[in-house]
Amino acid sequence: MYELRDLRNEIAQDYESNDQLAINILNNIFELKNELEKILNSVNSLIEK
């Protein structure tokens, strides 16, 4: 879970001038895709109830 928080903090920064850092962030998002989907599904289940 800390990875997601750290990733969110990275995304919140402005990295327009650093392409490699932006690429690394996007790669991290892709790596955490399954965990993000699980969270989204859990939230959707709570909303449907």
PDB file of N, H, CA, C and O in Angstrom:
ATOM      1  N   MET A   1       0.821  -1.201   0.000  1.00  0.00           N
ATOM      2  CA  MET A   1       0.000   0.000   0.000  1.00  0.00           C
ATOM      3  C   MET A   1       0.861   1.260   0.000  1.00  0.00           C
ATOM      4  O   MET A   1       0.489   2.288  -0.565  1.00  0.00           O
ATOM      5  N   TYR A   2       2.025   1.154   0.650  1.00  0.00           N
ATOM      6  H   TYR A   2       2.327   0.318   1.109  1.00  0.00           H
ATOM      7  CA  TYR A   2       2.905   2.326   0.659  1.00  0.00           C
ATOM      8  C   TYR A   2       3.399   2.654  -0.741  1.00  0.00           C
ATOM      9  O   TYR A   2       3.632   3.817  -1.071  1.00  0.00           O
ATOM     10  N   GLU A   3       3.556   1.624  -1.558  1.00  0.00           N
ATOM     11  H   GLU A   3       3.367   0.679  -1.290  1.00  0.00           H
ATOM     12  CA  GLU A   3       3.980   1.863  -2.936  1.00  0.00           C
ATOM     13  C   GLU A   3       2.976   2.754  -3.658  1.00  0.00           C
ATOM     14  O   GLU A   3       3.361   3.665  -4.391  1.00  0.00           O
ATOM     15  N   LEU A   4       1.697   2.491  -3.450  1.00  0.00           N
ATOM     16  H   LEU A   4       1.384   1.751  -2.854  1.00  0.00           H
ATOM     17  CA  LEU A   4       0.664   3.288  -4.105  1.00  0.00           C
ATOM     18  C   LEU A   4       0.701   4.732  -3.634  1.00  0.00           C
ATOM     19  O   LEU A   4       0.568   5.657  -4.436  1.00  0.00           O
ATOM     20  N   ARG A   5       0.883   4.924  -2.331  1.00  0.00           N
ATOM     21  H   ARG A   5       0.991   4.173  -1.680  1.00  0.00           H
ATOM     22  CA  ARG A   5       0.947   6.292  -1.805  1.00  0.00           C
ATOM     23  C   ARG A   5       2.165   7.013  -2.369  1.00  0.00           C
ATOM     24  O   ARG A   5       2.069   8.174  -2.768  1.00  0.00           O
ATOM     25  N   ASP A   6       3.298   6.340  -2.405  1.00  0.00           N
ATOM     26  H   ASP A   6       3.376   5.397  -2.081  1.00  0.00           H
ATOM     27  CA  ASP A   6       4.509   6.949  -2.949  1.00  0.00           C
ATOM     28  C   ASP A   6       4.336   7.279  -4.422  1.00  0.00           C
ATOM     29  O   ASP A   6       4.771   8.332  -4.889  1.00  0.00           O
ATOM     30  N   LEU A   7       3.698   6.375  -5.146  1.00  0.00           N
ATOM     31  H   LEU A   7       3.345   5.520  -4.766  1.00  0.00           H
ATOM     32  CA  LEU A   7       3.449   6.597  -6.566  1.00  0.00           C
ATOM     33  C   LEU A   7       2.523   7.790  -6.768  1.00  0.00           C
ATOM     34  O   LEU A   7       2.753   8.618  -7.650  1.00  0.00           O
ATOM     35  N   ARG A   8       1.476   7.878  -5.951  1.00  0.00           N
ATOM     36  H   ARG A   8       1.289   7.206  -5.235  1.00  0.00           H
ATOM     37  CA  ARG A   8       0.571   9.018  -6.035  1.00  0.00           C
ATOM     38  C   ARG A   8       1.332  10.320  -5.813  1.00  0.00           C
ATOM     39  O   ARG A   8       1.101  11.306  -6.514  1.00  0.00           O
ATOM     40  N   ASN A   9       2.230  10.323  -4.847  1.00  0.00           N
ATOM     41  H   ASN A   9       2.418   9.522  -4.278  1.00  0.00           H
ATOM     42  CA  ASN A   9       3.011  11.525  -4.570  1.00  0.00           C
ATOM     43  C   ASN A   9       3.909  11.886  -5.746  1.00  0.00           C
ATOM     44  O   ASN A   9       4.080  13.064  -6.060  1.00  0.00           O
ATOM     45  N   GLU A  10       4.474  10.895  -6.386  1.00  0.00           N
ATOM     46  H   GLU A  10       4.335   9.938  -6.131  1.00  0.00           H
ATOM     47  CA  GLU A  10       5.306  11.154  -7.566  1.00  0.00           C
ATOM     48  C   GLU A  10       4.480  11.741  -8.701  1.00  0.00           C
ATOM     49  O   GLU A  10       4.908  12.679  -9.373  1.00  0.00           O
ATOM     50  N   ILE A  11       3.294  11.180  -8.908  1.00  0.00           N
ATOM     51  H   ILE A  11       2.946  10.418  -8.362  1.00  0.00           H
ATOM     52  CA  ILE A  11       2.430  11.641  -9.996  1.00  0.00           C
ATOM     53  C   ILE A  11       2.009  13.086  -9.770  1.00  0.00           C
ATOM     54  O   ILE A  11       1.861  13.852 -10.722  1.00  0.00           O
ATOM     55  N   ALA A  12       1.816  13.457  -8.513  1.00  0.00           N
ATOM     56  H   ALA A  12       1.936  12.835  -7.739  1.00  0.00           H
ATOM     57  CA  ALA A  12       1.335  14.795  -8.174  1.00  0.00           C
ATOM     58  C   ALA A  12       2.360  15.878  -8.502  1.00  0.00           C
ATOM     59  O   ALA A  12       2.003  17.050  -8.620  1.00  0.00           O
ATOM     60  N   GLN A  13       3.607  15.505  -8.649  1.00  0.00           N
ATOM     61  H   GLN A  13       3.897  14.553  -8.553  1.00  0.00           H
ATOM     62  CA  GLN A  13       4.643  16.471  -8.975  1.00  0.00           C
ATOM     63  C   GLN A  13       4.618  16.781 -10.469  1.00  0.00           C
ATOM     64  O   GLN A  13       4.073  16.013 -11.262  1.00  0.00           O
ATOM     65  N   ASP A  14       5.203  17.897 -10.841  1.00  0.00           N
ATOM     66  H   ASP A  14       5.646  18.522 -10.197  1.00  0.00           H
ATOM     67  CA  ASP A  14       5.260  18.317 -12.243  1.00  0.00           C
ATOM     68  C   ASP A  14       6.607  17.890 -12.832  1.00  0.00           C
ATOM     69  O   ASP A  14       7.650  18.443 -12.483  1.00  0.00           O
ATOM     70  N   TYR A  15       6.571  16.905 -13.722  1.00  0.00           N
ATOM     71  H   TYR A  15       5.723  16.456 -14.005  1.00  0.00           H
ATOM     72  CA  TYR A  15       7.802  16.373 -14.293  1.00  0.00           C
ATOM     73  C   TYR A  15       7.871  16.589 -15.800  1.00  0.00           C
ATOM     74  O   TYR A  15       8.421  15.757 -16.522  1.00  0.00           O
ATOM     75  N   GLU A  16       7.323  17.690 -16.274  1.00  0.00           N
ATOM     76  H   GLU A  16       6.877  18.366 -15.687  1.00  0.00           H
ATOM     77  CA  GLU A  16       7.315  17.947 -17.713  1.00  0.00           C
ATOM     78  C   GLU A  16       8.722  17.954 -18.306  1.00  0.00           C
ATOM     79  O   GLU A  16       8.915  17.520 -19.441  1.00  0.00           O
ATOM     80  N   SER A  17       9.690  18.434 -17.564  1.00  0.00           N
ATOM     81  H   SER A  17       9.534  18.787 -16.642  1.00  0.00           H
ATOM     82  CA  SER A  17      11.029  18.590 -18.114  1.00  0.00           C
ATOM     83  C   SER A  17      11.886  17.339 -17.954  1.00  0.00           C
ATOM     84  O   SER A  17      13.033  17.320 -18.401  1.00  0.00           O
ATOM     85  N   ASN A  18      11.351  16.291 -17.324  1.00  0.00           N
ATOM     86  H   ASN A  18      10.419  16.306 -16.961  1.00  0.00           H
ATOM     87  CA  ASN A  18      12.154  15.091 -17.093  1.00  0.00           C
ATOM     88  C   ASN A  18      11.433  13.875 -17.672  1.00  0.00           C
ATOM     89  O   ASN A  18      10.671  13.200 -16.981  1.00  0.00           O
ATOM     90  N   ASP A  19      11.689  13.615 -18.941  1.00  0.00           N
ATOM     91  H   ASP A  19      12.308  14.164 -19.502  1.00  0.00           H
ATOM     92  CA  ASP A  19      11.009  12.523 -19.640  1.00  0.00           C
ATOM     93  C   ASP A  19      11.298  11.165 -19.014  1.00  0.00           C
ATOM     94  O   ASP A  19      10.391  10.342 -18.890  1.00  0.00           O
ATOM     95  N   GLN A  20      12.530  10.916 -18.621  1.00  0.00           N
ATOM     96  H   GLN A  20      13.267  11.584 -18.721  1.00  0.00           H
ATOM     97  CA  GLN A  20      12.879   9.601 -18.073  1.00  0.00           C
ATOM     98  C   GLN A  20      12.136   9.351 -16.764  1.00  0.00           C
ATOM     99  O   GLN A  20      11.682   8.235 -16.514  1.00  0.00           O
ATOM    100  N   LEU A  21      12.012  10.365 -15.940  1.00  0.00           N
ATOM    101  H   LEU A  21      12.381  11.272 -16.143  1.00  0.00           H
ATOM    102  CA  LEU A  21      11.281  10.208 -14.686  1.00  0.00           C
ATOM    103  C   LEU A  21       9.802   9.925 -14.962  1.00  0.00           C
ATOM    104  O   LEU A  21       9.197   9.086 -14.295  1.00  0.00           O
ATOM    105  N   ALA A  22       9.221  10.618 -15.938  1.00  0.00           N
ATOM    106  H   ALA A  22       9.713  11.300 -16.481  1.00  0.00           H
ATOM    107  CA  ALA A  22       7.829  10.378 -16.307  1.00  0.00           C
ATOM    108  C   ALA A  22       7.651   8.948 -16.821  1.00  0.00           C
ATOM    109  O   ALA A  22       6.653   8.298 -16.509  1.00  0.00           O
ATOM    110  N   ILE A  23       8.595   8.465 -17.595  1.00  0.00           N
ATOM    111  H   ILE A  23       9.406   8.993 -17.848  1.00  0.00           H
ATOM    112  CA  ILE A  23       8.536   7.086 -18.102  1.00  0.00           C
ATOM    113  C   ILE A  23       8.599   6.100 -16.948  1.00  0.00           C
ATOM    114  O   ILE A  23       7.856   5.119 -16.927  1.00  0.00           O
ATOM    115  N   ASN A  24       9.477   6.351 -15.991  1.00  0.00           N
ATOM    116  H   ASN A  24      10.081   7.148 -16.008  1.00  0.00           H
ATOM    117  CA  ASN A  24       9.589   5.468 -14.827  1.00  0.00           C
ATOM    118  C   ASN A  24       8.296   5.431 -14.025  1.00  0.00           C
ATOM    119  O   ASN A  24       7.878   4.370 -13.560  1.00  0.00           O
ATOM    120  N   ILE A  25       7.668   6.577 -13.865  1.00  0.00           N
ATOM    121  H   ILE A  25       8.007   7.439 -14.242  1.00  0.00           H
ATOM    122  CA  ILE A  25       6.403   6.643 -13.128  1.00  0.00           C
ATOM    123  C   ILE A  25       5.333   5.836 -13.854  1.00  0.00           C
ATOM    124  O   ILE A  25       4.599   5.072 -13.228  1.00  0.00           O
ATOM    125  N   LEU A  26       5.243   6.001 -15.165  1.00  0.00           N
ATOM    126  H   LEU A  26       5.840   6.622 -15.674  1.00  0.00           H
ATOM    127  CA  LEU A  26       4.255   5.243 -15.941  1.00  0.00           C
ATOM    128  C   LEU A  26       4.518   3.743 -15.864  1.00  0.00           C
ATOM    129  O   LEU A  26       3.578   2.951 -15.788  1.00  0.00           O
ATOM    130  N   ASN A  27       5.771   3.352 -15.885  1.00  0.00           N
ATOM    131  H   ASN A  27       6.535   3.995 -15.947  1.00  0.00           H
ATOM    132  CA  ASN A  27       6.107   1.940 -15.749  1.00  0.00           C
ATOM    133  C   ASN A  27       5.696   1.413 -14.374  1.00  0.00           C
ATOM    134  O   ASN A  27       5.213   0.286 -14.263  1.00  0.00           O
ATOM    135  N   ASN A  28       5.882   2.210 -13.340  1.00  0.00           N
ATOM    136  H   ASN A  28       6.275   3.125 -13.431  1.00  0.00           H
ATOM    137  CA  ASN A  28       5.456   1.814 -11.995  1.00  0.00           C
ATOM    138  C   ASN A  28       3.944   1.643 -11.927  1.00  0.00           C
ATOM    139  O   ASN A  28       3.449   0.704 -11.303  1.00  0.00           O
ATOM    140  N   ILE A  29       3.212   2.545 -12.566  1.00  0.00           N
ATOM    141  H   ILE A  29       3.614   3.308 -13.073  1.00  0.00           H
ATOM    142  CA  ILE A  29       1.754   2.431 -12.601  1.00  0.00           C
ATOM    143  C   ILE A  29       1.362   1.116 -13.264  1.00  0.00           C
ATOM    144  O   ILE A  29       0.493   0.399 -12.768  1.00  0.00           O
ATOM    145  N   PHE A  30       1.999   0.805 -14.374  1.00  0.00           N
ATOM    146  H   PHE A  30       2.706   1.387 -14.777  1.00  0.00           H
ATOM    147  CA  PHE A  30       1.693  -0.439 -15.080  1.00  0.00           C
ATOM    148  C   PHE A  30       1.986  -1.652 -14.201  1.00  0.00           C
ATOM    149  O   PHE A  30       1.210  -2.607 -14.184  1.00  0.00           O
ATOM    150  N   GLU A  31       3.105  -1.618 -13.472  1.00  0.00           N
ATOM    151  H   GLU A  31       3.735  -0.842 -13.486  1.00  0.00           H
ATOM    152  CA  GLU A  31       3.460  -2.729 -12.593  1.00  0.00           C
ATOM    153  C   GLU A  31       2.447  -2.919 -11.473  1.00  0.00           C
ATOM    154  O   GLU A  31       2.232  -4.043 -11.019  1.00  0.00           O
ATOM    155  N   LEU A  32       1.823  -1.837 -11.021  1.00  0.00           N
ATOM    156  H   LEU A  32       1.998  -0.924 -11.390  1.00  0.00           H
ATOM    157  CA  LEU A  32       0.859  -1.898  -9.919  1.00  0.00           C
ATOM    158  C   LEU A  32      -0.584  -2.011 -10.407  1.00  0.00           C
ATOM    159  O   LEU A  32      -1.525  -1.911  -9.621  1.00  0.00           O
ATOM    160  N   LYS A  33      -0.744  -2.221 -11.709  1.00  0.00           N
ATOM    161  H   LYS A  33       0.020  -2.303 -12.348  1.00  0.00           H
ATOM    162  CA  LYS A  33      -2.072  -2.262 -12.325  1.00  0.00           C
ATOM    163  C   LYS A  33      -3.014  -3.247 -11.631  1.00  0.00           C
ATOM    164  O   LYS A  33      -4.164  -2.906 -11.354  1.00  0.00           O
ATOM    165  N   ASN A  34      -2.550  -4.445 -11.351  1.00  0.00           N
ATOM    166  H   ASN A  34      -1.615  -4.722 -11.576  1.00  0.00           H
ATOM    167  CA  ASN A  34      -3.421  -5.452 -10.729  1.00  0.00           C
ATOM    168  C   ASN A  34      -3.891  -5.006  -9.343  1.00  0.00           C
ATOM    169  O   ASN A  34      -5.056  -5.179  -8.985  1.00  0.00           O
ATOM    170  N   GLU A  35      -2.982  -4.441  -8.581  1.00  0.00           N
ATOM    171  H   GLU A  35      -2.035  -4.300  -8.871  1.00  0.00           H
ATOM    172  CA  GLU A  35      -3.364  -3.956  -7.251  1.00  0.00           C
ATOM    173  C   GLU A  35      -4.355  -2.803  -7.353  1.00  0.00           C
ATOM    174  O   GLU A  35      -5.307  -2.731  -6.577  1.00  0.00           O
ATOM    175  N   LEU A  36      -4.137  -1.915  -8.295  1.00  0.00           N
ATOM    176  H   LEU A  36      -3.363  -1.974  -8.925  1.00  0.00           H
ATOM    177  CA  LEU A  36      -5.065  -0.802  -8.499  1.00  0.00           C
ATOM    178  C   LEU A  36      -6.445  -1.307  -8.919  1.00  0.00           C
ATOM    179  O   LEU A  36      -7.463  -0.775  -8.476  1.00  0.00           O
ATOM    180  N   GLU A  37      -6.479  -2.324  -9.767  1.00  0.00           N
ATOM    181  H   GLU A  37      -5.651  -2.756 -10.127  1.00  0.00           H
ATOM    182  CA  GLU A  37      -7.764  -2.906 -10.190  1.00  0.00           C
ATOM    183  C   GLU A  37      -8.502  -3.540  -9.014  1.00  0.00           C
ATOM    184  O   GLU A  37      -9.723  -3.421  -8.913  1.00  0.00           O
ATOM    185  N   LYS A  38      -7.778  -4.207  -8.132  1.00  0.00           N
ATOM    186  H   LYS A  38      -6.786  -4.303  -8.213  1.00  0.00           H
ATOM    187  CA  LYS A  38      -8.402  -4.800  -6.945  1.00  0.00           C
ATOM    188  C   LYS A  38      -9.030  -3.732  -6.072  1.00  0.00           C
ATOM    189  O   LYS A  38     -10.142  -3.904  -5.571  1.00  0.00           O
ATOM    190  N   ILE A  39      -8.324  -2.637  -5.891  1.00  0.00           N
ATOM    191  H   ILE A  39      -7.421  -2.497  -6.298  1.00  0.00           H
ATOM    192  CA  ILE A  39      -8.852  -1.534  -5.080  1.00  0.00           C
ATOM    193  C   ILE A  39     -10.101  -0.959  -5.742  1.00  0.00           C
ATOM    194  O   ILE A  39     -11.107  -0.715  -5.075  1.00  0.00           O
ATOM    195  N   LEU A  40     -10.033  -0.746  -7.039  1.00  0.00           N
ATOM    196  H   LEU A  40      -9.216  -0.944  -7.580  1.00  0.00           H
ATOM    197  CA  LEU A  40     -11.188  -0.206  -7.764  1.00  0.00           C
ATOM    198  C   LEU A  40     -12.390  -1.133  -7.655  1.00  0.00           C
ATOM    199  O   LEU A  40     -13.511  -0.671  -7.440  1.00  0.00           O
ATOM    200  N   ASN A  41     -12.172  -2.418  -7.801  1.00  0.00           N
ATOM    201  H   ASN A  41     -11.262  -2.793  -7.976  1.00  0.00           H
ATOM    202  CA  ASN A  41     -13.265  -3.383  -7.684  1.00  0.00           C
ATOM    203  C   ASN A  41     -13.857  -3.377  -6.287  1.00  0.00           C
ATOM    204  O   ASN A  41     -15.074  -3.489  -6.136  1.00  0.00           O
ATOM    205  N   SER A  42     -13.034  -3.250  -5.275  1.00  0.00           N
ATOM    206  H   SER A  42     -12.045  -3.159  -5.398  1.00  0.00           H
ATOM    207  CA  SER A  42     -13.526  -3.180  -3.894  1.00  0.00           C
ATOM    208  C   SER A  42     -14.378  -1.939  -3.679  1.00  0.00           C
ATOM    209  O   SER A  42     -15.434  -2.002  -3.050  1.00  0.00           O
ATOM    210  N   VAL A  43     -13.915  -0.821  -4.201  1.00  0.00           N
ATOM    211  H   VAL A  43     -13.057  -0.770  -4.712  1.00  0.00           H
ATOM    212  CA  VAL A  43     -14.672   0.429  -4.077  1.00  0.00           C
ATOM    213  C   VAL A  43     -16.004   0.305  -4.801  1.00  0.00           C
ATOM    214  O   VAL A  43     -17.043   0.703  -4.274  1.00  0.00           O
ATOM    215  N   ASN A  44     -15.972  -0.244  -6.006  1.00  0.00           N
ATOM    216  H   ASN A  44     -15.128  -0.567  -6.434  1.00  0.00           H
ATOM    217  CA  ASN A  44     -17.211  -0.416  -6.768  1.00  0.00           C
ATOM    218  C   ASN A  44     -18.198  -1.317  -6.037  1.00  0.00           C
ATOM    219  O   ASN A  44     -19.403  -1.067  -6.058  1.00  0.00           O
ATOM    220  N   SER A  45     -17.693  -2.359  -5.394  1.00  0.00           N
ATOM    221  H   SER A  45     -16.714  -2.563  -5.378  1.00  0.00           H
ATOM    222  CA  SER A  45     -18.569  -3.254  -4.624  1.00  0.00           C
ATOM    223  C   SER A  45     -19.223  -2.524  -3.465  1.00  0.00           C
ATOM    224  O   SER A  45     -20.404  -2.726  -3.181  1.00  0.00           O
ATOM    225  N   LEU A  46     -18.462  -1.683  -2.806  1.00  0.00           N
ATOM    226  H   LEU A  46     -17.503  -1.519  -3.037  1.00  0.00           H
ATOM    227  CA  LEU A  46     -19.015  -0.897  -1.686  1.00  0.00           C
ATOM    228  C   LEU A  46     -20.078   0.080  -2.174  1.00  0.00           C
ATOM    229  O   LEU A  46     -21.091   0.289  -1.507  1.00  0.00           O
ATOM    230  N   ILE A  47     -19.847   0.666  -3.320  1.00  0.00           N
ATOM    231  H   ILE A  47     -19.023   0.496  -3.861  1.00  0.00           H
ATOM    232  CA  ILE A  47     -20.798   1.628  -3.872  1.00  0.00           C
ATOM    233  C   ILE A  47     -22.099   0.936  -4.251  1.00  0.00           C
ATOM    234  O   ILE A  47     -23.178   1.490  -4.041  1.00  0.00           O
ATOM    235  N   GLU A  48     -22.010  -0.260  -4.804  1.00  0.00           N
ATOM    236  H   GLU A  48     -21.133  -0.709  -4.975  1.00  0.00           H
ATOM    237  CA  GLU A  48     -23.194  -0.994  -5.241  1.00  0.00           C
ATOM    238  C   GLU A  48     -24.076  -1.450  -4.099  1.00  0.00           C
ATOM    239  O   GLU A  48     -25.264  -1.697  -4.305  1.00  0.00           O
ATOM    240  N   LYS A  49     -23.524  -1.569  -2.893  1.00  0.00           N
ATOM    241  H   LYS A  49     -22.559  -1.368  -2.727  1.00  0.00           H
ATOM    242  CA  LYS A  49     -24.299  -2.056  -1.756  1.00  0.00           C
ATOM    243  C   LYS A  49     -25.245  -1.045  -1.215  1.00  0.00           C
ATOM    244  O   LYS A  49     -25.962  -1.322  -0.254  1.00  0.00           O
TER     245      LYS A  49
END
